[in-house]
Amino acid sequence: MAYVINEDCIACGTCLDECPVDAITEGDIYKIDAEACTDCGTCADVCPTEAINPA
């Protein structure tokens, strides 16, 4: 199951460098490619607003 980013995302970029498979894309609210996400949770661990959660 992939992780998802909700509306609490502040687009700070903290998660981008943490994703080992580059599944996160930038935008007003970042998005995670469900096909590429390996469900490692690294992005969720570093998110300062807790905007990233399991789908």
TAKANOR-V875040 format. One line per field, one symbol per residue. ss: DSSP state (a for helix, b for strand, c for the rest). Layout:
BEGIN
ss=???
END
This chain:
BEGIN
ss=ccbbbccccccccccaaacccccbbcccccbbcccccccccaaaaacccccbbbc
END
